[in-house]
Amino acid sequence: MTGKRTERRDLIVNTASSTRTIAFLGDYLPRKCGIATFTSDLLGAVAAHRPRSHCFAVPVNDIEGCYRYPDVVRFEI
């Protein structure tokens, strides 16, 4: 094979996202597990980075009753 190298250049797109509502599906605090902590932290980080977007959580319950979720939780599965 001849020695021609193909270089890939990543392009950065500087356009605003039209996404205004973002749902995070997964476990959520106060459930005590790593996924719940991760989902909560991720939602907080995205909401802080995109203050015009509406972020909310949709947690998956593992018990018959329900947890006392914060206001950011809109629905439960």
mmCIF file of the N, C-alpha and C atoms, coordinates in Angstrom:
data_MODEL
# 
_entry.id   MODEL 
# 
loop_
_atom_site.group_PDB 
_atom_site.id 
_atom_site.type_symbol 
_atom_site.label_atom_id 
_atom_site.label_alt_id 
_atom_site.label_comp_id 
_atom_site.label_asym_id 
_atom_site.label_entity_id 
_atom_site.label_seq_id 
_atom_site.pdbx_PDB_ins_code 
_atom_site.Cartn_x 
_atom_site.Cartn_y 
_atom_site.Cartn_z 
_atom_site.occupancy 
_atom_site.B_iso_or_equiv 
_atom_site.pdbx_formal_charge 
_atom_site.auth_seq_id 
_atom_site.auth_comp_id 
_atom_site.auth_asym_id 
_atom_site.auth_atom_id 
_atom_site.pdbx_PDB_model_num 
ATOM 1   N N  . MET A 1 1  ? 0.838   -1.169 0.000  1.00 0.00 ? 1  MET A N  1 
ATOM 2   C CA . MET A 1 1  ? 0.000   0.000  0.000  1.00 0.00 ? 1  MET A CA 1 
ATOM 3   C C  . MET A 1 1  ? 0.888   1.238  0.000  1.00 0.00 ? 1  MET A C  1 
ATOM 4   N N  . THR A 1 2  ? 0.514   2.224  -0.760 1.00 0.00 ? 2  THR A N  1 
ATOM 5   C CA . THR A 1 2  ? 1.307   3.445  -0.790 1.00 0.00 ? 2  THR A CA 1 
ATOM 6   C C  . THR A 1 2  ? 1.050   4.253  0.457  1.00 0.00 ? 2  THR A C  1 
ATOM 7   N N  . GLY A 1 3  ? 1.942   5.149  0.779  1.00 0.00 ? 3  GLY A N  1 
ATOM 8   C CA . GLY A 1 3  ? 1.936   5.841  2.054  1.00 0.00 ? 3  GLY A CA 1 
ATOM 9   C C  . GLY A 1 3  ? 1.100   7.095  2.166  1.00 0.00 ? 3  GLY A C  1 
ATOM 10  N N  . LYS A 1 4  ? -0.025  7.172  1.518  1.00 0.00 ? 4  LYS A N  1 
ATOM 11  C CA . LYS A 1 4  ? -0.888  8.348  1.686  1.00 0.00 ? 4  LYS A CA 1 
ATOM 12  C C  . LYS A 1 4  ? -1.727  8.179  2.943  1.00 0.00 ? 4  LYS A C  1 
ATOM 13  N N  . ARG A 1 5  ? -1.651  9.177  3.810  1.00 0.00 ? 5  ARG A N  1 
ATOM 14  C CA . ARG A 1 5  ? -2.441  9.152  5.045  1.00 0.00 ? 5  ARG A CA 1 
ATOM 15  C C  . ARG A 1 5  ? -3.634  10.067 4.896  1.00 0.00 ? 5  ARG A C  1 
ATOM 16  N N  . THR A 1 6  ? -4.738  9.589  5.348  1.00 0.00 ? 6  THR A N  1 
ATOM 17  C CA . THR A 1 6  ? -5.938  10.411 5.351  1.00 0.00 ? 6  THR A CA 1 
ATOM 18  C C  . THR A 1 6  ? -6.123  10.949 6.759  1.00 0.00 ? 6  THR A C  1 
ATOM 19  N N  . GLU A 1 7  ? -6.146  12.266 6.885  1.00 0.00 ? 7  GLU A N  1 
ATOM 20  C CA . GLU A 1 7  ? -6.342  12.873 8.186  1.00 0.00 ? 7  GLU A CA 1 
ATOM 21  C C  . GLU A 1 7  ? -7.798  13.279 8.346  1.00 0.00 ? 7  GLU A C  1 
ATOM 22  N N  . ARG A 1 8  ? -8.333  12.963 9.497  1.00 0.00 ? 8  ARG A N  1 
ATOM 23  C CA . ARG A 1 8  ? -9.713  13.323 9.792  1.00 0.00 ? 8  ARG A CA 1 
ATOM 24  C C  . ARG A 1 8  ? -9.705  14.556 10.668 1.00 0.00 ? 8  ARG A C  1 
ATOM 25  N N  . ARG A 1 9  ? -10.465 15.523 10.288 1.00 0.00 ? 9  ARG A N  1 
ATOM 26  C CA . ARG A 1 9  ? -10.591 16.746 11.077 1.00 0.00 ? 9  ARG A CA 1 
ATOM 27  C C  . ARG A 1 9  ? -12.001 16.845 11.593 1.00 0.00 ? 9  ARG A C  1 
ATOM 28  N N  . ASP A 1 10 ? -12.131 16.965 12.891 1.00 0.00 ? 10 ASP A N  1 
ATOM 29  C CA . ASP A 1 10 ? -13.444 17.120 13.491 1.00 0.00 ? 10 ASP A CA 1 
ATOM 30  C C  . ASP A 1 10 ? -13.893 18.568 13.334 1.00 0.00 ? 10 ASP A C  1 
ATOM 31  N N  . LEU A 1 11 ? -15.106 18.728 12.935 1.00 0.00 ? 11 LEU A N  1 
ATOM 32  C CA . LEU A 1 11 ? -15.661 20.061 12.753 1.00 0.00 ? 11 LEU A CA 1 
ATOM 33  C C  . LEU A 1 11 ? -16.485 20.441 13.978 1.00 0.00 ? 11 LEU A C  1 
ATOM 34  N N  . ILE A 1 12 ? -16.348 21.644 14.397 1.00 0.00 ? 12 ILE A N  1 
ATOM 35  C CA . ILE A 1 12 ? -17.132 22.157 15.509 1.00 0.00 ? 12 ILE A CA 1 
ATOM 36  C C  . ILE A 1 12 ? -18.259 22.996 14.926 1.00 0.00 ? 12 ILE A C  1 
ATOM 37  N N  . VAL A 1 13 ? -19.467 22.656 15.305 1.00 0.00 ? 13 VAL A N  1 
ATOM 38  C CA . VAL A 1 13 ? -20.638 23.374 14.820 1.00 0.00 ? 13 VAL A CA 1 
ATOM 39  C C  . VAL A 1 13 ? -21.066 24.345 15.907 1.00 0.00 ? 13 VAL A C  1 
ATOM 40  N N  . ASN A 1 14 ? -21.114 25.604 15.582 1.00 0.00 ? 14 ASN A N  1 
ATOM 41  C CA . ASN A 1 14 ? -21.462 26.637 16.545 1.00 0.00 ? 14 ASN A CA 1 
ATOM 42  C C  . ASN A 1 14 ? -22.880 27.158 16.328 1.00 0.00 ? 14 ASN A C  1 
ATOM 43  N N  . THR A 1 15 ? -23.834 26.246 16.324 1.00 0.00 ? 15 THR A N  1 
ATOM 44  C CA . THR A 1 15 ? -25.223 26.662 16.202 1.00 0.00 ? 15 THR A CA 1 
ATOM 45  C C  . THR A 1 15 ? -25.951 26.298 17.493 1.00 0.00 ? 15 THR A C  1 
ATOM 46  N N  . ALA A 1 16 ? -26.915 27.110 17.857 1.00 0.00 ? 16 ALA A N  1 
ATOM 47  C CA . ALA A 1 16 ? -27.676 26.862 19.074 1.00 0.00 ? 16 ALA A CA 1 
ATOM 48  C C  . ALA A 1 16 ? -28.606 25.676 18.870 1.00 0.00 ? 16 ALA A C  1 
ATOM 49  N N  . SER A 1 17 ? -28.741 24.885 19.902 1.00 0.00 ? 17 SER A N  1 
ATOM 50  C CA . SER A 1 17 ? -29.643 23.750 19.857 1.00 0.00 ? 17 SER A CA 1 
ATOM 51  C C  . SER A 1 17 ? -31.083 24.232 19.987 1.00 0.00 ? 17 SER A C  1 
ATOM 52  N N  . SER A 1 18 ? -31.965 23.590 19.266 1.00 0.00 ? 18 SER A N  1 
ATOM 53  C CA . SER A 1 18 ? -33.373 23.944 19.381 1.00 0.00 ? 18 SER A CA 1 
ATOM 54  C C  . SER A 1 18 ? -34.065 23.101 20.457 1.00 0.00 ? 18 SER A C  1 
ATOM 55  N N  . THR A 1 19 ? -33.326 22.217 21.112 1.00 0.00 ? 19 THR A N  1 
ATOM 56  C CA . THR A 1 19 ? -33.894 21.378 22.154 1.00 0.00 ? 19 THR A CA 1 
ATOM 57  C C  . THR A 1 19 ? -34.210 22.227 23.372 1.00 0.00 ? 19 THR A C  1 
ATOM 58  N N  . ARG A 1 20 ? -35.454 22.185 23.819 1.00 0.00 ? 20 ARG A N  1 
ATOM 59  C CA . ARG A 1 20 ? -35.866 22.988 24.961 1.00 0.00 ? 20 ARG A CA 1 
ATOM 60  C C  . ARG A 1 20 ? -36.328 22.138 26.138 1.00 0.00 ? 20 ARG A C  1 
ATOM 61  N N  . THR A 1 21 ? -36.647 20.868 25.893 1.00 0.00 ? 21 THR A N  1 
ATOM 62  C CA . THR A 1 21 ? -37.088 19.977 26.963 1.00 0.00 ? 21 THR A CA 1 
ATOM 63  C C  . THR A 1 21 ? -36.228 18.722 26.933 1.00 0.00 ? 21 THR A C  1 
ATOM 64  N N  . ILE A 1 22 ? -35.657 18.378 28.088 1.00 0.00 ? 22 ILE A N  1 
ATOM 65  C CA . ILE A 1 22 ? -34.776 17.217 28.181 1.00 0.00 ? 22 ILE A CA 1 
ATOM 66  C C  . ILE A 1 22 ? -35.224 16.371 29.361 1.00 0.00 ? 22 ILE A C  1 
ATOM 67  N N  . ALA A 1 23 ? -35.560 15.118 29.098 1.00 0.00 ? 23 ALA A N  1 
ATOM 68  C CA . ALA A 1 23 ? -35.964 14.185 30.148 1.00 0.00 ? 23 ALA A CA 1 
ATOM 69  C C  . ALA A 1 23 ? -34.816 13.224 30.432 1.00 0.00 ? 23 ALA A C  1 
ATOM 70  N N  . PHE A 1 24 ? -34.585 12.951 31.700 1.00 0.00 ? 24 PHE A N  1 
ATOM 71  C CA . PHE A 1 24 ? -33.552 12.016 32.129 1.00 0.00 ? 24 PHE A CA 1 
ATOM 72  C C  . PHE A 1 24 ? -34.237 10.798 32.741 1.00 0.00 ? 24 PHE A C  1 
ATOM 73  N N  . LEU A 1 25 ? -34.132 9.671  32.069 1.00 0.00 ? 25 LEU A N  1 
ATOM 74  C CA . LEU A 1 25 ? -34.769 8.439  32.499 1.00 0.00 ? 25 LEU A CA 1 
ATOM 75  C C  . LEU A 1 25 ? -33.738 7.560  33.187 1.00 0.00 ? 25 LEU A C  1 
ATOM 76  N N  . GLY A 1 26 ? -34.021 7.171  34.421 1.00 0.00 ? 26 GLY A N  1 
ATOM 77  C CA . GLY A 1 26 ? -33.109 6.318  35.173 1.00 0.00 ? 26 GLY A CA 1 
ATOM 78  C C  . GLY A 1 26 ? -33.453 6.392  36.643 1.00 0.00 ? 26 GLY A C  1 
ATOM 79  N N  . ASP A 1 27 ? -32.666 5.761  37.470 1.00 0.00 ? 27 ASP A N  1 
ATOM 80  C CA . ASP A 1 27 ? -32.878 5.881  38.912 1.00 0.00 ? 27 ASP A CA 1 
ATOM 81  C C  . ASP A 1 27 ? -32.596 7.320  39.320 1.00 0.00 ? 27 ASP A C  1 
ATOM 82  N N  . TYR A 1 28 ? -33.191 7.745  40.431 1.00 0.00 ? 28 TYR A N  1 
ATOM 83  C CA . TYR A 1 28 ? -33.018 9.131  40.866 1.00 0.00 ? 28 TYR A CA 1 
ATOM 84  C C  . TYR A 1 28 ? -33.030 9.199  42.387 1.00 0.00 ? 28 TYR A C  1 
ATOM 85  N N  . LEU A 1 29 ? -32.341 10.192 42.916 1.00 0.00 ? 29 LEU A N  1 
ATOM 86  C CA . LEU A 1 29 ? -32.309 10.385 44.361 1.00 0.00 ? 29 LEU A CA 1 
ATOM 87  C C  . LEU A 1 29 ? -33.704 10.698 44.874 1.00 0.00 ? 29 LEU A C  1 
ATOM 88  N N  . PRO A 1 30 ? -34.095 10.193 46.009 1.00 0.00 ? 30 PRO A N  1 
ATOM 89  C CA . PRO A 1 30 ? -33.310 9.705  47.134 1.00 0.00 ? 30 PRO A CA 1 
ATOM 90  C C  . PRO A 1 30 ? -32.972 8.217  47.098 1.00 0.00 ? 30 PRO A C  1 
ATOM 91  N N  . ARG A 1 31 ? -33.299 7.523  45.998 1.00 0.00 ? 31 ARG A N  1 
ATOM 92  C CA . ARG A 1 31 ? -32.884 6.119  45.913 1.00 0.00 ? 31 ARG A CA 1 
ATOM 93  C C  . ARG A 1 31 ? -31.381 6.058  46.057 1.00 0.00 ? 31 ARG A C  1 
ATOM 94  N N  . LYS A 1 32 ? -30.902 5.126  46.840 1.00 0.00 ? 32 LYS A N  1 
ATOM 95  C CA . LYS A 1 32 ? -29.476 5.033  47.147 1.00 0.00 ? 32 LYS A CA 1 
ATOM 96  C C  . LYS A 1 32 ? -28.784 4.046  46.205 1.00 0.00 ? 32 LYS A C  1 
ATOM 97  N N  . CYS A 1 33 ? -28.320 4.565  45.093 1.00 0.00 ? 33 CYS A N  1 
ATOM 98  C CA . CYS A 1 33 ? -27.524 3.755  44.166 1.00 0.00 ? 33 CYS A CA 1 
ATOM 99  C C  . CYS A 1 33 ? -26.711 4.693  43.284 1.00 0.00 ? 33 CYS A C  1 
ATOM 100 N N  . GLY A 1 34 ? -25.693 4.169  42.683 1.00 0.00 ? 34 GLY A N  1 
ATOM 101 C CA . GLY A 1 34 ? -24.800 4.981  41.858 1.00 0.00 ? 34 GLY A CA 1 
ATOM 102 C C  . GLY A 1 34 ? -25.485 5.582  40.643 1.00 0.00 ? 34 GLY A C  1 
ATOM 103 N N  . ILE A 1 35 ? -26.406 4.843  40.037 1.00 0.00 ? 35 ILE A N  1 
ATOM 104 C CA . ILE A 1 35 ? -27.113 5.368  38.856 1.00 0.00 ? 35 ILE A CA 1 
ATOM 105 C C  . ILE A 1 35 ? -27.984 6.561  39.257 1.00 0.00 ? 35 ILE A C  1 
ATOM 106 N N  . ALA A 1 36 ? -28.620 6.494  40.427 1.00 0.00 ? 36 ALA A N  1 
ATOM 107 C CA . ALA A 1 36 ? -29.446 7.609  40.901 1.00 0.00 ? 36 ALA A CA 1 
ATOM 108 C C  . ALA A 1 36 ? -28.592 8.859  41.105 1.00 0.00 ? 36 ALA A C  1 
ATOM 109 N N  . THR A 1 37 ? -27.434 8.681  41.698 1.00 0.00 ? 37 THR A N  1 
ATOM 110 C CA . THR A 1 37 ? -26.523 9.811  41.909 1.00 0.00 ? 37 THR A CA 1 
ATOM 111 C C  . THR A 1 37 ? -26.045 10.369 40.570 1.00 0.00 ? 37 THR A C  1 
ATOM 112 N N  . PHE A 1 38 ? -25.677 9.485  39.647 1.00 0.00 ? 38 PHE A N  1 
ATOM 113 C CA . PHE A 1 38 ? -25.212 9.913  38.327 1.00 0.00 ? 38 PHE A CA 1 
ATOM 114 C C  . PHE A 1 38 ? -26.309 10.682 37.585 1.00 0.00 ? 38 PHE A C  1 
ATOM 115 N N  . THR A 1 39 ? -27.539 10.159 37.581 1.00 0.00 ? 39 THR A N  1 
ATOM 116 C CA . THR A 1 39 ? -28.641 10.821 36.880 1.00 0.00 ? 39 THR A CA 1 
ATOM 117 C C  . THR A 1 39 ? -28.909 12.204 37.472 1.00 0.00 ? 39 THR A C  1 
ATOM 118 N N  . SER A 1 40 ? -28.882 12.288 38.790 1.00 0.00 ? 40 SER A N  1 
ATOM 119 C CA . SER A 1 40 ? -29.097 13.575 39.462 1.00 0.00 ? 40 SER A CA 1 
ATOM 120 C C  . SER A 1 40 ? -27.992 14.573 39.111 1.00 0.00 ? 40 SER A C  1 
ATOM 121 N N  . ASP A 1 41 ? -26.751 14.125 39.156 1.00 0.00 ? 41 ASP A N  1 
ATOM 122 C CA . ASP A 1 41 ? -25.622 15.002 38.819 1.00 0.00 ? 41 ASP A CA 1 
ATOM 123 C C  . ASP A 1 41 ? -25.659 15.429 37.357 1.00 0.00 ? 41 ASP A C  1 
ATOM 124 N N  . LEU A 1 42 ? -25.993 14.491 36.470 1.00 0.00 ? 42 LEU A N  1 
ATOM 125 C CA . LEU A 1 42 ? -26.059 14.797 35.040 1.00 0.00 ? 42 LEU A CA 1 
ATOM 126 C C  . LEU A 1 42 ? -27.161 15.816 34.754 1.00 0.00 ? 42 LEU A C  1 
ATOM 127 N N  . LEU A 1 43 ? -28.342 15.617 35.335 1.00 0.00 ? 43 LEU A N  1 
ATOM 128 C CA . LEU A 1 43 ? -29.435 16.568 35.153 1.00 0.00 ? 43 LEU A CA 1 
ATOM 129 C C  . LEU A 1 43 ? -29.029 17.947 35.640 1.00 0.00 ? 43 LEU A C  1 
ATOM 130 N N  . GLY A 1 44 ? -28.408 18.022 36.808 1.00 0.00 ? 44 GLY A N  1 
ATOM 131 C CA . GLY A 1 44 ? -27.972 19.309 37.346 1.00 0.00 ? 44 GLY A CA 1 
ATOM 132 C C  . GLY A 1 44 ? -26.957 20.002 36.454 1.00 0.00 ? 44 GLY A C  1 
ATOM 133 N N  . ALA A 1 45 ? -26.014 19.231 35.910 1.00 0.00 ? 45 ALA A N  1 
ATOM 134 C CA . ALA A 1 45 ? -24.978 19.809 35.048 1.00 0.00 ? 45 ALA A CA 1 
ATOM 135 C C  . ALA A 1 45 ? -25.573 20.313 33.730 1.00 0.00 ? 45 ALA A C  1 
ATOM 136 N N  . VAL A 1 46 ? -26.445 19.530 33.129 1.00 0.00 ? 46 VAL A N  1 
ATOM 137 C CA . VAL A 1 46 ? -27.062 19.940 31.860 1.00 0.00 ? 46 VAL A CA 1 
ATOM 138 C C  . VAL A 1 46 ? -27.960 21.157 32.084 1.00 0.00 ? 46 VAL A C  1 
ATOM 139 N N  . ALA A 1 47 ? -28.732 21.147 33.161 1.00 0.00 ? 47 ALA A N  1 
ATOM 140 C CA . ALA A 1 47 ? -29.609 22.286 33.460 1.00 0.00 ? 47 ALA A CA 1 
ATOM 141 C C  . ALA A 1 47 ? -28.798 23.562 33.695 1.00 0.00 ? 47 ALA A C  1 
ATOM 142 N N  . ALA A 1 48 ? -27.649 23.443 34.336 1.00 0.00 ? 48 ALA A N  1 
ATOM 143 C CA . ALA A 1 48 ? -26.798 24.612 34.572 1.00 0.00 ? 48 ALA A CA 1 
ATOM 144 C C  . ALA A 1 48 ? -26.174 25.110 33.266 1.00 0.00 ? 48 ALA A C  1 
ATOM 145 N N  . HIS A 1 49 ? -25.825 24.173 32.376 1.00 0.00 ? 49 HIS A N  1 
ATOM 146 C CA . HIS A 1 49 ? -25.183 24.534 31.103 1.00 0.00 ? 49 HIS A CA 1 
ATOM 147 C C  . HIS A 1 49 ? -26.196 25.064 30.086 1.00 0.00 ? 49 HIS A C  1 
ATOM 148 N N  . ARG A 1 50 ? -27.426 24.609 30.186 1.00 0.00 ? 50 ARG A N  1 
ATOM 149 C CA . ARG A 1 50 ? -28.500 25.023 29.265 1.00 0.00 ? 50 ARG A CA 1 
ATOM 150 C C  . ARG A 1 50 ? -29.667 25.602 30.067 1.00 0.00 ? 50 ARG A C  1 
ATOM 151 N N  . PRO A 1 51 ? -29.509 26.799 30.645 1.00 0.00 ? 51 PRO A N  1 
ATOM 152 C CA . PRO A 1 51 ? -30.543 27.353 31.524 1.00 0.00 ? 51 PRO A CA 1 
ATOM 153 C C  . PRO A 1 51 ? -31.884 27.620 30.835 1.00 0.00 ? 51 PRO A C  1 
ATOM 154 N N  . ARG A 1 52 ? -31.912 27.719 29.518 1.00 0.00 ? 52 ARG A N  1 
ATOM 155 C CA . ARG A 1 52 ? -33.172 27.947 28.805 1.00 0.00 ? 52 ARG A CA 1 
ATOM 156 C C  . ARG A 1 52 ? -33.943 26.652 28.558 1.00 0.00 ? 52 ARG A C  1 
ATOM 157 N N  . SER A 1 53 ? -33.298 25.519 28.772 1.00 0.00 ? 53 SER A N  1 
ATOM 158 C CA . SER A 1 53 ? -33.958 24.234 28.586 1.00 0.00 ? 53 SER A CA 1 
ATOM 159 C C  . SER A 1 53 ? -34.686 23.822 29.855 1.00 0.00 ? 53 SER A C  1 
ATOM 160 N N  . HIS A 1 54 ? -35.750 23.074 29.682 1.00 0.00 ? 54 HIS A N  1 
ATOM 161 C CA . HIS A 1 54 ? -36.513 22.534 30.806 1.00 0.00 ? 54 HIS A CA 1 
ATOM 162 C C  . HIS A 1 54 ? -36.061 21.086 31.008 1.00 0.00 ? 54 HIS A C  1 
ATOM 163 N N  . CYS A 1 55 ? -35.355 20.820 32.089 1.00 0.00 ? 55 CYS A N  1 
ATOM 164 C CA . CYS A 1 55 ? -34.865 19.480 32.391 1.00 0.00 ? 55 CYS A CA 1 
ATOM 165 C C  . CYS A 1 55 ? -35.695 18.867 33.506 1.00 0.00 ? 55 CYS A C  1 
ATOM 166 N N  . PHE A 1 56 ? -36.036 17.590 33.342 1.00 0.00 ? 56 PHE A N  1 
ATOM 167 C CA . PHE A 1 56 ? -36.759 16.899 34.403 1.00 0.00 ? 56 PHE A CA 1 
ATOM 168 C C  . PHE A 1 56 ? -36.378 15.428 34.411 1.00 0.00 ? 56 PHE A C  1 
ATOM 169 N N  . ALA A 1 57 ? -36.681 14.761 35.518 1.00 0.00 ? 57 ALA A N  1 
ATOM 170 C CA . ALA A 1 57 ? -36.319 13.359 35.692 1.00 0.00 ? 57 ALA A CA 1 
ATOM 171 C C  . ALA A 1 57 ? -37.548 12.472 35.633 1.00 0.00 ? 57 ALA A C  1 
ATOM 172 N N  . VAL A 1 58 ? -37.344 11.266 35.111 1.00 0.00 ? 58 VAL A N  1 
ATOM 173 C CA . VAL A 1 58 ? -38.359 10.223 35.099 1.00 0.00 ? 58 VAL A CA 1 
ATOM 174 C C  . VAL A 1 58 ? -37.706 8.988  35.717 1.00 0.00 ? 58 VAL A C  1 
ATOM 175 N N  . PRO A 1 59 ? -37.828 8.822  37.036 1.00 0.00 ? 59 PRO A N  1 
ATOM 176 C CA . PRO A 1 59 ? -37.149 7.710  37.690 1.00 0.00 ? 59 PRO A CA 1 
ATOM 177 C C  . PRO A 1 59 ? -37.891 6.385  37.548 1.00 0.00 ? 59 PRO A C  1 
ATOM 178 N N  . VAL A 1 60 ? -37.118 5.313  37.654 1.00 0.00 ? 60 VAL A N  1 
ATOM 179 C CA . VAL A 1 60 ? -37.640 3.957  37.638 1.00 0.00 ? 60 VAL A CA 1 
ATOM 180 C C  . VAL A 1 60 ? -37.684 3.484  39.083 1.00 0.00 ? 60 VAL A C  1 
ATOM 181 N N  . ASN A 1 61 ? -38.888 3.163  39.578 1.00 0.00 ? 61 ASN A N  1 
ATOM 182 C CA . ASN A 1 61 ? -39.033 2.739  40.966 1.00 0.00 ? 61 ASN A CA 1 
ATOM 183 C C  . ASN A 1 61 ? -38.745 1.254  41.123 1.00 0.00 ? 61 ASN A C  1 
ATOM 184 N N  . ASP A 1 62 ? -38.206 0.907  42.268 1.00 0.00 ? 62 ASP A N  1 
ATOM 185 C CA . ASP A 1 62 ? -37.921 -0.492 42.572 1.00 0.00 ? 62 ASP A CA 1 
ATOM 186 C C  . ASP A 1 62 ? -38.730 -1.003 43.761 1.00 0.00 ? 62 ASP A C  1 
ATOM 187 N N  . ILE A 1 63 ? -39.660 -0.190 44.246 1.00 0.00 ? 63 ILE A N  1 
ATOM 188 C CA . ILE A 1 63 ? -40.487 -0.588 45.378 1.00 0.00 ? 63 ILE A CA 1 
ATOM 189 C C  . ILE A 1 63 ? -41.948 -0.345 45.052 1.00 0.00 ? 63 ILE A C  1 
ATOM 190 N N  . GLU A 1 64 ? -42.832 -1.031 45.761 1.00 0.00 ? 64 GLU A N  1 
ATOM 191 C CA . GLU A 1 64 ? -44.276 -0.902 45.531 1.00 0.00 ? 64 GLU A CA 1 
ATOM 192 C C  . GLU A 1 64 ? -44.761 0.521  45.795 1.00 0.00 ? 64 GLU A C  1 
ATOM 193 N N  . GLY A 1 65 ? -44.333 1.096  46.915 1.00 0.00 ? 65 GLY A N  1 
ATOM 194 C CA . GLY A 1 65 ? -44.688 2.482  47.215 1.00 0.00 ? 65 GLY A CA 1 
ATOM 195 C C  . GLY A 1 65 ? -43.839 3.405  46.360 1.00 0.00 ? 65 GLY A C  1 
ATOM 196 N N  . CYS A 1 66 ? -43.694 4.619  46.781 1.00 0.00 ? 66 CYS A N  1 
ATOM 197 C CA . CYS A 1 66 ? -42.843 5.519  46.006 1.00 0.00 ? 66 CYS A CA 1 
ATOM 198 C C  . CYS A 1 66 ? -41.885 6.267  46.921 1.00 0.00 ? 66 CYS A C  1 
ATOM 199 N N  . TYR A 1 67 ? -40.868 6.793  46.338 1.00 0.00 ? 67 TYR A N  1 
ATOM 200 C CA . TYR A 1 67 ? -39.914 7.624  47.055 1.00 0.00 ? 67 TYR A CA 1 
ATOM 201 C C  . TYR A 1 67 ? -40.454 9.046  47.135 1.00 0.00 ? 67 TYR A C  1 
ATOM 202 N N  . ARG A 1 68 ? -39.909 9.820  48.028 1.00 0.00 ? 68 ARG A N  1 
ATOM 203 C CA . ARG A 1 68 ? -40.246 11.254 48.094 1.00 0.00 ? 68 ARG A CA 1 
ATOM 204 C C  . ARG A 1 68 ? -39.236 11.991 47.216 1.00 0.00 ? 68 ARG A C  1 
ATOM 205 N N  . TYR A 1 69 ? -39.600 12.127 45.974 1.00 0.00 ? 69 TYR A N  1 
ATOM 206 C CA . TYR A 1 69 ? -38.711 12.738 45.000 1.00 0.00 ? 69 TYR A CA 1 
ATOM 207 C C  . TYR A 1 69 ? -38.768 14.260 45.076 1.00 0.00 ? 69 TYR A C  1 
ATOM 208 N N  . PRO A 1 70 ? -37.693 14.918 44.629 1.00 0.00 ? 70 PRO A N  1 
ATOM 209 C CA . PRO A 1 70 ? -37.714 16.383 44.545 1.00 0.00 ? 70 PRO A CA 1 
ATOM 210 C C  . PRO A 1 70 ? -38.623 16.844 43.403 1.00 0.00 ? 70 PRO A C  1 
ATOM 211 N N  . ASP A 1 71 ? -38.876 18.126 43.333 1.00 0.00 ? 71 ASP A N  1 
ATOM 212 C CA . ASP A 1 71 ? -39.789 18.698 42.331 1.00 0.00 ? 71 ASP A CA 1 
ATOM 213 C C  . ASP A 1 71 ? -39.349 18.491 40.899 1.00 0.00 ? 71 ASP A C  1 
ATOM 214 N N  . VAL A 1 72 ? -38.086 18.216 40.676 1.00 0.00 ? 72 VAL A N  1 
ATOM 215 C CA . VAL A 1 72 ? -37.580 18.033 39.305 1.00 0.00 ? 72 VAL A CA 1 
ATOM 216 C C  . VAL A 1 72 ? -38.110 16.722 38.696 1.00 0.00 ? 72 VAL A C  1 
ATOM 217 N N  . VAL A 1 73 ? -38.643 15.843 39.516 1.00 0.00 ? 73 VAL A N  1 
ATOM 218 C CA . VAL A 1 73 ? -39.237 14.589 39.032 1.00 0.00 ? 73 VAL A CA 1 
ATOM 219 C C  . VAL A 1 73 ? -40.674 14.864 38.581 1.00 0.00 ? 73 VAL A C  1 
ATOM 220 N N  . ARG A 1 74 ? -40.972 14.526 37.326 1.00 0.00 ? 74 ARG A N  1 
ATOM 221 C CA . ARG A 1 74 ? -42.286 14.790 36.763 1.00 0.00 ? 74 ARG A CA 1 
ATOM 222 C C  . ARG A 1 74 ? -43.162 13.545 36.683 1.00 0.00 ? 74 ARG A C  1 
ATOM 223 N N  . PHE A 1 75 ? -42.564 12.419 36.377 1.00 0.00 ? 75 PHE A N  1 
ATOM 224 C CA . PHE A 1 75 ? -43.280 11.153 36.211 1.00 0.00 ? 75 PHE A CA 1 
ATOM 225 C C  . PHE A 1 75 ? -42.475 10.058 36.894 1.00 0.00 ? 75 PHE A C  1 
ATOM 226 N N  . GLU A 1 76 ? -43.101 8.918  37.143 1.00 0.00 ? 76 GLU A N  1 
ATOM 227 C CA . GLU A 1 76 ? -42.408 7.749  37.678 1.00 0.00 ? 76 GLU A CA 1 
ATOM 228 C C  . GLU A 1 76 ? -42.774 6.532  36.865 1.00 0.00 ? 76 GLU A C  1 
ATOM 229 N N  . ILE A 1 77 ? -41.827 5.625  36.699 1.00 0.00 ? 77 ILE A N  1 
ATOM 230 C CA . ILE A 1 77 ? -42.079 4.362  36.020 1.00 0.00 ? 77 ILE A CA 1 
ATOM 231 C C  . ILE A 1 77 ? -41.920 3.249  37.038 1.00 0.00 ? 77 ILE A C  1 
# 
